[in-house]
């Protein structure tokens, strides 16, 4: 018995370590934005590129989902190996090419980085459904450890980013530019004795490089690969998987027995069987309708939570936080990711099944998201700009919104898991649909309208450090 308990505990730990590989690479790139937005030519729009590329990559998720619906074959085990290995390979390439830029239509763009982000997004988005399909083979008690590991995929890179210390004070220095007159137009071009001066921001160097940060992510991915390999190849661990479809018809036999005992009837076995099946059929109709309504509610909650957390808030983070300074931006990227796994752990031990409470939590998160969207829309002069209180409120609201949305997401996953494998897979598919709708909506608003505006820490007095 003791050995069995230890095996279960070990399996849950390995499940959490395996779950980290689902998003640790993309989560790491996201928190590293506090360095990258000041280095790469996309600037403040870089988060929206990440979000759009990540959600377009859902084509792989859709393909996996359709395959699982039309086929009885379970391909999640080999697919999960591909996901982790491709993630490791992409991070290795990113060490060498993350800051390499290419000119496109007269403007410089981080094409190699964006291609590698697309590669990571393809496998990570697929993991949202493939990993959960694998999880559905285990008892419901494994859902909590899985989501704790999923949360750690954001927490660990966030802690590393905080240690990296890229939120220091920006220095503004005078930079000179010489020009020469154009003999045809009489205007000046670069190289003349005439000199202009302008303030140029010099951003602080982090404690360790982006390349070292990528190396840390690779190390964590390798650990996840080892954990997943053990889960699939150690006999004692593999025995913990559920056997699906083994007892699908057992409810008829159980109910037949109960009816016979209660009635004391001497009717033939055939008549008793017919009556039992009739009761099951009538009861199942009501139960099935109730189950379908519940699944729809939890999937809608999951859709809305992911639309806000991954589609909207992820795209506008630079505009809602950077006007308050580099440190506020760093905290906005990292602290909510630290709160996320703690919320998942709390939700595992204190689940909420009351739909009124979860609806109230979703409403509160929506209100907080609207506030952050308003801050981003008024950038580079948001509410309380130039005040320490403005940055404090922005970070606090972001943390609160992430906590509420994370609780809703875990609760939704837990409840749909109780409705069976197919409902669970549908719920995981809805995760990507919500994030996709949010990202596709925000990208053109950020990049092709004047709704969101980038600031300059040297010329705008609102900008705080």
N, C-alpha and C positions, 0 to 999 in steps of 0.2 A: 504493500500500500504506500509506504514511504517512497519507494523507488518510483512508483507510478506518479505520485504527486510531484516529485522532483522532475520527472520527465515532462509533465504538463507545464511546470514553471519554466523549464528550459525552452520548451517549444514556444511559449508565449514571448519570452525574451528574444528568441530568434525571429519570431514573426515581426516584432517591433523593429529589430535591426534591418530585416529585409524591407519593411515598409518605408524606411528612410530613403531608399534608393529611388522611390517614385518621383520625388520632387526636390531632392536636396541640391541637384545641379542647377535647376532653374531658380530655386529659392536663393541659392548662393549668388547667382548672377544678379538677382533682383536687389539684394541688400548691398551688393558691390556697386550699385548705381551711384552711391554717394561719392565714389571715386570716378566712375566712368563718365558721368554727365559733364564733368569739368575737363575731361580729356578728349572725348570723341566729338566729332563734328555735329552729331544730332542734338547735342545739348539736352535741354529740358524735355524734348520730345522723345527721347530714347525710351522711357518707360512705356509710352504708347506703342512704339514699334515692338517691344517685347510682348506686350499683351496681344496685339493683333497677330503677330507671327504664331504665338502660342495657341491662339484659338483657331486660326486657319488650319493648323496642324491636326485639328480634330477630325480631318478626313480619315486618318488612321483609326481613330476611335469609332467612327461610323462604320468603317469596313469591318472592324472586329465585332461590333454590335450586330450588324446584319448577319455575319457568318454564324454567330452563336444562336441567332433566332431561327435560321433555316437549316442548321446542321445539328446533329446530335453529338458531334465530335467536340471534345474539350481540348483546346489548343493553348490554354493559358500558361501551362507549365513551360513549354519551349518558347513561347512569346515573351515570357518574363525574363528568360535568360538573354534573349536578344535585346530587350529593353535596357538591362543593366550593362551589357557589354558595349552597346552602341553609345550609351551615356559616358562610359569611361573613355572610349576612343575619342569622342567629341571634346571632352575636357582636356585631353592630352594635346590635341591640335590647337585648342584655344590658348594654351600657354604660349604658343609661338605666334599666333595670328590675331589676338584679340584687339590690338590697337593698329592693325594694318588697314589703311584706307585706300579707296579707289575712287577716281573721279567719274561721276555719272551726270551727264547733261550739265556740265559746268560746275557741279557742286561735289564736294568730297563726302563720301559715305563709308561707313564701316561694313562693307559688304562681307568680308570673311567672317566677322563676328556674327552678323545677322544670319548667314548661312548655317553656322554652327548652332546658333540659337534655334533655328528652324529644325535642325537635326535633333537637338535635345527635346524640343517641344513635341515632335512627332512621337518619340518614344515615351515621354512623360505623360502626354495626354492619353496615350494608349494604356499606360499603367493605371490610370484612374478607373478603368473598367476591367482590364486584365488582372490587376492585382486583387480587385474585389471579387472577380470570378473565382480566383484561387482561394480567397478568404472564405467564400461561401461553402467550400468543402470542409470547413472546420466548424466546431460548435460555436454558438453565439458568444461564449465567454472570450473568444479570441478577437472580437470586434474592438473592444477597448484597447488592448495592447497594440493592435494594428494602428489605430488612430493616434495613439501616443507616439508610436514610431513615425507616423506620417507627420505629426506635429514637430517631432525632433528634426525632421528634414528642414524645417524653417528655423528652429531654435538654435541648433548648432552653428550654422553659418552666421546667424545674427550675433551670437556671442563672439565668434571669430572676427566679425566686422567691427564690433565694439572694441575688441582688443587691438585691432588694426589701427584704431584711432584716427580716422579720416575726417573728423569733424572739427578741426582746429580753426583758428582765425585766419581769414583771407587777408592777404596783404595787397594793397593797391600801390603800384609804382608808375612813375611817368615813363612812357615809351615814346621814342622819337621816330618820325618817318620823314625821310628826305624825298624831294620830288624834283623833276625837271620839266620845263615847259614843252608842250607839244607845238611844233612850229606851224602846224596846219590850223589847229583850233585855238591856240593861245592858252589852253588849259595846262595844268600841271600833271605830270605822271611821276612815278617813283624814280628817284635818282638825282633830283635837283638839289641845289644848295639850300633851297627853301625847306624849312623844317617845321613840322607840326608835332605837337605833344598831346598825348591822351593817356588817361589812367587805364592801366591794364591790370586785371586781377591775377594774383599769384596764389594758387591754392596750396595748402600745406601738404607735405609729403606724408603718406601713411607710415605706420611703424614697420610694416612689411609689404611687399609688392603684390600686385594683382596675380602675378605668376605663382607666388607662394600660396596665395589664397586658393587658386585652382588646384594646386597640389594637395591641399587639405581636403578639398571636395573629392578628388580622385581616391584618396586614402579611405574616406568614408564609403564610397561606392564599392570599392574592393571588399570591405567588410560586409556590406550587404550581399554581395555575390556569394561570399563564403557562407553566410547564414542561410541563404536560400538553397544553396547546394546541400547543406546539412539537413534541412527540412525535407528535402525530396529524396535523400539517399540513406539516411539513418533509419533502419527498420522501426525502432521504437517510436521515433517521431512521426513517421509516415502512418503508423497505425492510428494516430489520433484523428485522421481525416474521417469525415462522415461517409457512410455508404448510402448514396442517394437512390431512391426508388425501391429500396428493399422492403419497406413496410407500407407502401402506398395504399393497399387494400385492407390493411389490418383493422381499420376502424369498423368495417362491416362485421367482422367476426366478433369484435369486442361488444358492439351494440347489440348484436343478435343474442349474445350470452346474457347481457343485462336485462333485455326485454323478457327473455324466457324465465329468468329467475324471479322477476317482479310479478309477472302475470300468473305464474303457476298453471298456465293453460296446458291442456293435454292435446292441443291441436298438433297436427303433423309438423315435421320440421320444415316442410315446403311452405305451409301457410305462414309459419313464424318468420321464415326468411323473407317472404313477400312483404309482410307488414313492416319488418325492420327496414327493409330497403326503401319502403314508402316514406317512413319517418326521416330517414337519412336524406332522401331527396328533397323533401319539403324544408327541412332544417338547413340543408346546405344552400338552398336558394337565398334564404335570408342572410346566412353567414357569408356567402360569397359576395352579395351586394355590399354588406358592411365592410368586408375586406377590401373590395375594389375602391370604395369611397375613401377608406383610410390610406390606401396606397397613393391615390391621386392627391390627397392633401399633403402627404409627406413629400411627394415628388415636386409639387408646386412650391413648397417651403424650401426644398433643396435648390430648385431652379432660381428662386429670387435671392437666396443667400449667396449663391455662387455668382450671380449676375453682379451683385453689389461688391462682394469682396474681391473677386478676381477680375471682373470686367471693368468696373467703373473706378473703384478706389485705387487699384494698381496703376491705372493709366494716368491719374491726375496727381499722384503723390508728389511729384516735383513741384507742381504749381501750387499745391495747397501748403507745402512745408518750406520750400527753399526761400521764399521771401522773408521768412523769419530767421534764416541763417543755416549754415552747414550743419551745426550741431542738432538743430531741430529736425532737419531732413534725415540725419543719421538715426535719431531716436524714432522718427516716424517709420523708417524702414525696418528697424531691428526690434524695438520693444514689443510691438504687436505680435511679431513672430515668436517672441519668447512667451508671451501670454497664451498663444494658441495651443501648444501641447499641454500646458497646465489646465486649460479649459477642457480639453479632450479627456484628460485624466479625471478631472472632477466630474464630468458628464458620465464617465464610465461607472463611477461609484454612486453617483446621485442623478440617475436619469430622470428626465421629465417627459411624461407621456400625455400630460394634459394639453389639449390643443389650444385652449384659451391662453394658457401661459406662454406656449411657444409662439402663438400669434402676437401676443403683446411684446415678446422679445424681438420678433421680426419688425414690428412697427417702430419700436425704440431704435433699432439699428438703422432702419430706413430714415428716421428723423436725423440721426447723427450723420448718416451718409449725405443727406441733403445739405447739412451745414458745411461739410468738407467740400462738397461740390461748389457751394457758394464761395468759399474761400478761394478755390482754384479759379473760379470765373472772375473774381475781382483781383487776381494776381496781375501785376506785382505789388499791388497796394491793398492787401486783404484787411479784414477786420482786426483792429488793434495792432496794425503793422508798426514796427518800431518799439513795441512793448514786449517785455518778457512774458507778460500774461497771455499775449496772443499766441506765442509759440507753445506755452504750457497747455493752453486749452486745446490747441490743434492736436498735440500729441495725446492728451488724455482722451479726447473724443475718438481718435483713431483706435486707441487701445480698447476702449469700451465697445466700439462697433465691431471690432474683430472678435472680441470675446462673445458677444451676443450671436453673431453670425456663425461662429465656430460651434457654439452650443446647439444652434438650430441644425447645423449640418450633421453633427454626430448623432443627435436624436433622430433625425430623419433616416440616417443610414441604419441605426439600430432597429428602428421600427419596421423598416422595409425588409430587413434581414429576417424578421420573424414571419414574414409573409412568403418566404421561399426564395429560391435561387433566382427565378426569372424577375421577380419584383425587385430584388437586390441589384441585378444587373441593369434594369431599367433606371433605377435610382442613380446608379453610377453614370449612366449615359446622360441623365438630366444634368449632372454636375457640369459636364462639358458644354451642353447646350446653353446653360445660363451664362457661363463665362464667355462663350462665343458671342452671344447677343450683346452683352455689355461691352466687350472689346471692339466689335465691329461698329457699334454706335458711337463710341468715344473717339476712335482714331480719326475720322474725318473732321470731327468737331475741334480736335486739338491741332491737327496739321493743316487744315484747309479753311479755317475760319479765324476770326479775330476774337473768339470767345475766351481763349486762354493766351496769356502773354508772358513771355520770358522776361525776367528781371536782370539787372546788372548791379552787383554788390558795391561797385565803385561810384556809381552815379545816382543811385536811388537811396534816399535817406531812410526809407522804411527798412532796408535790409539790416538785420541784426546778426551778431555773432554770439 
